[in-house]
Amino acid sequence: MQKKELYKIVGKNIQKQRLIQGYTQETFAELMGVSWSYVSKIEAGFLNLSLGKILEIANYLNIDIQLLLNVHY
């Protein structure tokens, strides 16, 4: 697996969990105190997120971090 592929998988997992929670990208960005474009770049897999940032996102979504790190083959 390439790094960029992993970024996309984590981004899609974040998007899925955000949608389950009923947040738009805009409302989730507001909750996190970041811009809408930052959330968009995360979900598109354009950013290399630290584990700390992934944990922070999991906490905002009130979910276990494993849901965001889940990689399906």
C-alpha positions as CSV (number, residue, x, y, z in Angstrom):
1,M,0.0,0.0,0.0
2,Q,1.2,3.5,-0.9
3,K,1.0,6.4,1.6
4,K,-1.4,8.3,-0.7
5,E,-3.7,5.4,-0.8
6,L,-3.8,5.3,3.0
7,Y,-4.5,9.0,3.2
8,K,-7.5,8.5,0.9
9,I,-8.8,5.5,3.0
10,V,-8.6,7.5,6.3
11,G,-10.2,10.5,4.6
12,K,-13.1,8.4,3.4
13,N,-13.5,6.9,6.8
14,I,-13.6,10.4,8.3
15,Q,-16.2,11.4,5.7
16,K,-18.3,8.3,6.4
17,Q,-18.3,8.9,10.2
18,R,-19.0,12.7,9.7
19,L,-22.1,11.9,7.6
20,I,-23.3,9.3,10.1
21,Q,-23.2,12.0,12.7
22,G,-25.2,14.3,10.4
23,Y,-22.5,17.0,10.0
24,T,-21.9,18.8,6.7
25,Q,-18.3,19.7,6.0
26,E,-19.1,23.2,7.0
27,T,-20.6,22.4,10.3
28,F,-17.9,19.9,11.1
29,A,-15.2,22.5,10.3
30,E,-16.9,25.0,12.6
31,L,-17.0,22.4,15.4
32,M,-13.3,21.7,14.9
33,G,-12.4,25.4,14.5
34,V,-10.9,25.0,11.1
35,S,-11.8,26.0,7.6
36,W,-14.2,24.1,5.3
37,S,-11.4,23.6,2.8
38,Y,-9.2,21.9,5.5
39,V,-12.0,19.3,6.1
40,S,-12.4,18.9,2.3
41,K,-8.7,18.2,1.9
42,I,-8.7,15.7,4.7
43,E,-11.6,13.8,3.3
44,A,-10.1,13.8,-0.2
45,G,-6.9,12.3,1.1
46,F,-4.7,15.2,0.3
47,L,-3.3,15.7,3.8
48,N,-0.9,13.5,5.8
49,L,-2.6,13.7,9.2
50,S,-0.7,13.0,12.4
51,L,-2.0,10.3,14.8
52,G,-2.8,13.1,17.2
53,K,-4.9,14.9,14.7
54,I,-6.8,11.6,13.8
55,L,-7.4,11.1,17.5
56,E,-8.7,14.7,17.8
57,I,-11.1,14.1,14.9
58,A,-12.3,10.8,16.5
59,N,-12.9,12.7,19.7
60,Y,-14.9,15.4,17.9
61,L,-17.0,12.6,16.3
62,N,-17.2,10.8,19.7
63,I,-16.1,7.6,18.1
64,D,-13.2,5.1,18.6
65,I,-10.1,6.0,16.6
66,Q,-10.1,2.5,15.1
67,L,-13.1,3.4,13.0
68,L,-11.0,6.0,11.2
69,L,-7.9,3.8,10.9
70,N,-9.8,0.8,9.5
71,V,-8.2,-0.4,6.3
72,H,-10.2,-2.8,4.2
73,Y,-8.4,-5.0,1.6
